[in-house]
Amino acid sequence: MNPARPLAVWITPQLPGALGAFPAAVRGLEVPPGIVDVAALLEREGLEPDLLLQDERLAPRTLLQGLERLDCPKVFWSLDPHLNHHWQAPYAALFDAVAATQKHWAGLLGAEKARKDWVTWSAPPAPWIPHAERPHRTAFVGRVTGHRPVRAGFVKHLRERWSAFVHGDLPHAEVLPAYCSARVAPGESIQGEITQRLFLSASAGCAVVDPLIDNGLEDLFEPDREVLTYSHVLELDEALARLEADPALAERLGRAARERHAREHLPERRVEALGRLALAAERVAPAGAEARRLFWLSAARCTESGHLPAPRDEVLEGVGGYGGDPECLAALGALLALAGRAREALGPCLRLLSGPGAGHAGLAACACALALRLGEAETAAGAYALFARASGEPPLESRTPAGICRGMSGALARRGALWRPGFAFDPERHLAASAVEFLHLAHALDPRDLETCRRIEALLRGLPGSDLVRVAHLSTLTLHRPKDYRLGAALGLADLKAFRAREGLEELRLARLRALEQGRLPAFEGFLRAADPGGSVERALAWTG
């Protein structure tokens, strides 16, 4: 590295206007989505960098091939780790330092000895506009699609209850001006993540009302002085009502958030943080065959998710070169199944599972899912038995297809493989690879099985962004157990988290009535106080007894 003025090459920089804050000379390079040979790219550009940084490209992804051939530290900035961990886990391991926008994901990516840091979103500065001059009381900017049903409920509630001005799909350059036209900015997230929307609305001087989840929000803005927070739709309504009744409070909050943003959350602060991380990075990323294995594993997983525009045959050949590795063989099996070639994948999986891959849960999951895709329940049960003997898992309770799915789900759950956040699992297309996905497959195979519904709901409980799915399964369970007030209360609270205020309150009223009939009212009220310590549910229902 040139100690006087090191050169950093920055691939797909997300903050190009702030690169001057980086503590080294910077050359930004835009590259197309897909697989890019990074060594060849640098040679074409005539560059010999002392540092290399890559920002995650949203929408179609870019994977850099040949990172291990570069003679410099490498840094990866993950922008959406909460939606892409299934492929970013191996990809980030190819770098010497990794940053992530989400606090609770920052330590989960990268090689064991890699430097890691939380470098979250930012927003450019915006001019101050007094709230009295802003035409909109409440505004929200965000796309509403069929893949975001909770957001659809959130937007519907804002429009109907608060006459909010909702912008569905603005160009990025118009988002900040849109927030500058509003006094109050309620926020929503897909899976409890910190969003860029938080910083855009704070920069604009809005009174921000954001979801309160253990995601680092309190490290960024001070609740009740710079932002207001909510846990469900009733708390959101109370916060919005408070701001509507006290415009001076809304303006004070907006000013305080804007001042904090100007001090700590401008794009230059993020570039400086990435610079400190890069300059401290040491060469710890794997090299040789292990680096190439990790690359093709990430490429296969990214292709399975539909995010990598690369020739499928190229990826199949690349990951297929590591057929003796259980992870790579499972990834190959998933791609072959997508291509309608499940039979071709099953034999190699069973052979590896019978030998050195016997105790590997991911490989066992792939073999079971492949056999079930082919309608071979006995083969799937045999694959599970091989895995169970090697790993100490209990035998299957049932050898039916749904029973095999429940058994594999339990084994994956015990290993922490609960779900693949952000992966749009379709049991008709994808192979199940997580505890939740196997239960969804079991439900698709036998929709009337209540035990599967119960297990899905139990696994999803507490996982951000899962409330609407929980509502569906809790609704089924309460239909068959209408007198269980605990199920009814859980359904009502899940409704509220999914912005279904009317449905949630109706379920909670009914659950309270059931508890009263059974002499369990104190237990019910204790449960409610623990679940809703702010008391907004009790106030909404106006209970007196």
N, C-alpha and C positions, 0 to 999 in steps of 0.2 A: 504494500500500500504506500502510495506517495504521502509522506507525513506532512508535507507542506500544503497540498491541496488535493486530497483524494477525489477520484471521479466515481460518482454513483450513477449507474444506469437504472432507470426506473421504468418498469414495464407496466403499461396501462395505468398511469397515475390517476387517482381519483380526485386529487386536489391540485391540478396543474397550475392554478393561479397563485399558489402558496409555496411553490418549490423553492423560492428564494430564501425561505427560512431554514432550509436543510443545511447542516453544517459541513457541506462539501459541494463541489461542483456537481451539477445534476444534468443528465441528458435523459429526457423523457422519450419513450418509444411507444407508439401505438401499434399493436399487432392484431391480426385478425383472430376471431374465435377459432377454436379447434386445437390441434396439436402443433406446437411450434418448436422447431429445433433451435434452442437458444444459442448454442455455440455457433451455428451457421448464421443466425441472425446477427450476432455481434461481429462476426467476421465480415459480413456484407457491409455493415455500418462502419467498419474500421475502428471498433471500440475494444479497448482492453480495460474493463472497469476494475476498480479497487473494491467496489461494493455493488451488489445487485439487489434490487427490491422489486417485488411484484405485488400489485394490488389485485385482489379478486375482481374479476370482471363479472358484473351482474348480467342477467339474461344468458345468452350463450357463453359458455366458459372458455377460457384459454388455459391450457396446460403446457408448461415449458418442459420439453424433453431434453435430457442431457445436462441437467443442472450439476450433476456430479463431476462433469468435465471442466467446470469453471474453477479457476484458481483464485477465488475470492469469497468472503462471507456473503451469504444470501439471506434475505429477509422476506417473509410473506405476511401480508396484511389481509386477514380474513374479514370480510364485510358482513357476511350472513352465515356465521358459523352455526347458528341455531337451526338453519334450514339445510345445511350441506355437510354436516359432520360425517355422514356415512362415506363420502369420498374425500373430504378434506383431511381426515385423520391420517391416511397414508401419504397424501400429497404434502401436507405441512411438514411431515417428517423428513422431507428432502431439503429443508432449509435449516440454517444455523440459528435463526431467531424468528419468532412468530408473534404477531400482534393480532388481537381480535377486538371487534367493536363491542362485544358482550362480556361483561365482567366474569360471569360464571363459566364462560367457555375459554377464557384467555389462558388458563393453565392446562387445558385438556388437549391442546393441539401442539404438535411439534415433537421432535425427538426428546428423549429423557434429559439430555444435557443441554438442550437448546435454551437460549434466553427467551423469556416470554413476558409479554406486557399487555395490559389493557389499554388500547388506544381506540376510543369510541368515535362516534360521529361528530360532526361540527356543522356550522353554517356560516356563511359570510355575514358581515354586518349589514344592518338595515337602518334607514333613517327613522328617527322617532316621529310618530304621528300621534298627537293627542287622541285619546279614546273618543272624545266628543266629535271628532272629525271623521271617524271611521264609519262607513255605511252599514256594516254588518255587525250584529251583536255576537253571533256565534258562527264559527266556520270550521270545516274539516276538509282536508285535501287527502284523497287516497282512492285508489282503484277498488271497485266492488265487482268481484267476479264470482262465478260459481264455485271457485276453489276457496273462497273466503266467506262462508255463510255467517259466521259470527259478526264479521264486519258489516255484512248486509243488515243484520239485526241492529247493530249499533247505529248505522246511518239512518235506518228507518225510524228508530226511536228519536234520534236528534231532530229529524225533520218534523215528525208528528208532535213531539212534546215541546220542542224548543225552536221550531221554525228555522233550523240551522241552514246556512248557505253551504252546500256540499259541492265540491269540485271533484268529479270522478276521475279524470285522467288528464291533468294539466301537464304541459311540457315542464321540465325541471326548472327552467329559468323563470317560470311564472308562479311557482309555488310560494316563494318568499313574498312577492307583491300581494298575492292572495291573502296571506296571513296578515300583512300590514293593513289590510282593509277590515280586519275583524278585531273585536275587543276580547273575545274569549275563544280559546282553542282547546276543546276536549280532544284527548288522544286515545288511541286504541292500538293494540299490538297483536300479532298473530299468535306468538307463543311466549308472551311475557317479556319480549326483548325491549331494549332501549332502541327507539327509532330516530331516524334523522328528523322526523317531524317535530320531535321535542325541541331540538335546537333551532329549527327554522321558526317555530312559533315563539320561542323565547327571544330570538334575535329581533323578531318583529315587534316585541313588546306586548304580546298578548298575555292575558291571564291564562296560564296553562293549567289544565286539569288532566292529569295523566294516571294510568293504572298504577296502583301501589303493589309491586311484587318485589321480591328480594332479588333485584337485578342491578343494583348500583345507583338507582335514581337519587337516593339520599346523599350519595357522594358528589353528585353533579349539581343539584339544586336543593335548597333547604325547604322542606315541606312547611306549608303554612306561612312562609315569608316570601318565597320565590315561586313556588308552585303549590297547587292543591292536588290531592290524590283521592283515589276511590278504589274500592275493591269489587264493587258490583253496581248494577244499574241504579239501585236506590241511593247509594252514596254519591254516584254521579249526579243524580237529580238534585240531591241536597246541596252539593257544591255549586251547581249551575244556578239554583234558586238563590243561594247566598250571594253570588256575584251579580245576579240580576237585581236583587234588592239593594245592593251597595255598590254602585258604579265606581265610587272612589276607591274601594277595596280592590276592584278589578284593575284599576289603573296603577295602584301601588304595587300589586303583584307583578303586573306587566313590566313596570320600570325596574323592579328588583331583579326579575329574571333576565331582562335585557342587560343590566349592568353586570350581573354574574357571567352572562354569556360573553360580553365584551372582554372581561378579565381573563377567562379561562377556556372558552370554547370556540375561539375562532379557528379557521383552518390552519393558520400558521402554528398554533399550539400543537396541533396533531402532527404536523410535519416535523416540528422540533422533537416531539416525543419519538417519532420513528427514527429520526436522526440519532438520538441518543442510543436507541436500541441497536441500530445498525453499527455504530462505531464501537459498541461494546461487544459485538458478536464475535465469537471464535469459531473456528472450523470444527464442527462436531457432527455435521450431517453425514449419513452413510455414503459409501462410495461403491463402485463396482457393481456386482450382480445384485446386491441387496437394494441399491438405489434404483436399478432398472426394474426389479420386482415391485418396489413400492410405486414407481411411476405407472406401470401397466395395471396394477391393482386399482389405483385411483382412476385411471382412464376407463377401466371396465365399470367401476361403480358409477362414475359420472355419466357414462353412456347409458347405463341401466336407468338412471333417473331422467334421461332425456335432455340433459343439459350440455352435452358435448357434441358439436357438429363435426364428427370425424368419421371416416369410413368404418363401418362396423367390422368388415373383414380384417382391417388393419388392427383394430383393437382385439378382436378374437385371436389373431395370430400372436399378438404381443403378450396377452395374458396367458394364452395357451402354452407359451414357452416355459411356464412355471407350473406345469400340471402336477408336480410333486409337492407343491405347497398347498395346504388346505385352504387358506384364504383365497388364493388365486384360483384354485379349482372351483370353489364355491361361486366366485365372481364369474368365471367362465360358464358355469352351469346356468346362472341367472340370465346371462346374455343369450345362450343357446335356447333356453326356454322361451325367451321373448321372440326368438326367430322361428319358433315352432319346431325346434330340434331337441326337445327334452330327452328323447330316447338316446340320442348320441351322447348326452352328458351323464346319464344315470350310471352306466357301466363304470367309467373311470372314478366316479364319486364312491361307488360301493367298494371298488377295489382298494382305494386309499383308506376308506373307512375300516376296511378289514385288516389294515396294516398300520403303518406309522401315524395315520390320521384318526385312529379309533376314538380318541377322547376329545376330538375337536368339535365343539358345539356348532360352529358355523357350517362346517362340512356336513355334520349330521343333519342340520336343518335343511341344507340344500338337497341332500339325498332323499329325505322324507318328502319334501315339497315336490321334487321331481317325480317320485313314485306316485304320489297322490295326483299330480297333474296327468299322469298316464293311466290313472284308474287302478293302480296296483297297491291296494291297501296292505296286503301281506308283505310285499317288498318294503313298503314304508315302515311297517312294524318291525321287520327284521333289521332295517337300518337303525332304527331307534334302539333295538336290543343290543346291537354291536356297540353303539355309543354308551348305553347305560352300563354295560359290563365294564367298559374301560374307564368310565368316569365316576361310577358309584351312584348314578341316578337310580331312582326307584323304577320298577317295571311299570308298563302301561296299565292303567286301570281298565281301559277298553281298547280293543283293537279295531274299532270302527274308524273310518276316516276322521270324524270329529274327535274321537277319543285320542287318536294319534296326535292331532293338532294340539289338544289340550296338554298332553304329556310333553310335547316338544316346547310348548309355550312355557310350562312350568320350569323346565330345565334352563331355558334362555333367561327367564326372569331371575332365577337364582344366580345367574352370572352377570346380572345388571344390564342385559341386552333387552331392555323393555320395548324400545321403539326406535325407528329411524326418523328423527324430527325432520320435517320438511319433505320427506319422501312420500309422494302421492301414490300409496299402495293400492293397486287394483288386483283383487284375487283372480280375476279372469286373465290377467296379463303377466303379473309379476310373481316370482317365487317368494313365499313368506320367508323372512329372515330375522324376525324379532318376535318377542313374546306377544305383543299386541297384534302383529300381523297374522300369526298363527291362530289367534283367537278369532280374528276377522274371517280367516279362511274357514275355521270351524263353524262360524255363524252362517257363512254362505252355504256350507255343505248341509247344515241342519238348523234353519232359522228358528225352529220351535224349541230348541234346547235352552232352557232357562239358566242352567249352570254356566253355559258359555256367556250369556248376557251378564250374569253376576260377576264372572271373572274379568270380562272386559271392563266393566264399570270399576271394579276394584283396582285393576292395574292403572287405569287412566286417572283415578282420583289423585288430585294434586299435580298432575302434569299440565302445565300451562297450555291453553289453546284447545283442550279436549272437552270442554263443557258441553258443546252441542251434541257430540257423540255420546257422552254420558247421559244427556237428556233422553236420547232415543232408547238406550238400554234400560234406564231407570223407568221410563214410561212403560216398557214391556213388563218389567218386574212388578211395578205397582198394579198393573192390570190383573196380574195373577195373585197378588198378595195385597188386596186393597186395604186391609186393616193394619198393615205394618206402618205405623206412623213415622218410623225412622227412615224408611224408604221414601215416603212422601215428603218428608222434610229435606232429605238429600236431593230429591228431584226439584223441589221448589228453589233451593239455593243454587243448584246448577242452572236452572232457568234464569235466575237473576244475573249470574255471571255471564250468561249468553245474551244478555240484554232483552230478555223476555219478561218484562215487569209484570204484566197482567197475569200471565200464566204462572209465574213464580209465586205471586201473592195468593192466587187461588189454591195452588197446591199446599202452601204453608197453612192457609186457613183450614183446609181439609185435614191436614196432618195434625194440627192442634186439636181439632174436634175429635179425631180418633184417639189421641192421647188422653183427652179428657174423659172419653167414654171408658177407657181402660184403667183409669185412675193413675195415669202416668204423666200427668201434666207437669209436675215439677221436673221430671227427667227431661221432658221435651223442652221446657224453657231453659234448663241448664245447657242442653245441647245447642239451643239457638244462641244463647249468650256467648258460648265458646266460639261458635261459627261466625257470629256477627257482633264483635265486641263494641262496635260503634253504636249499636242499637237502632240502626235505621229501619230494619225490618219491623221491629216492634212499633216504632213510631208510625210506619206506613200502615200497619194493620190497626193501629189505634186500639190496642188491647188494654183492657182495664182490670182483668182478673187473672 
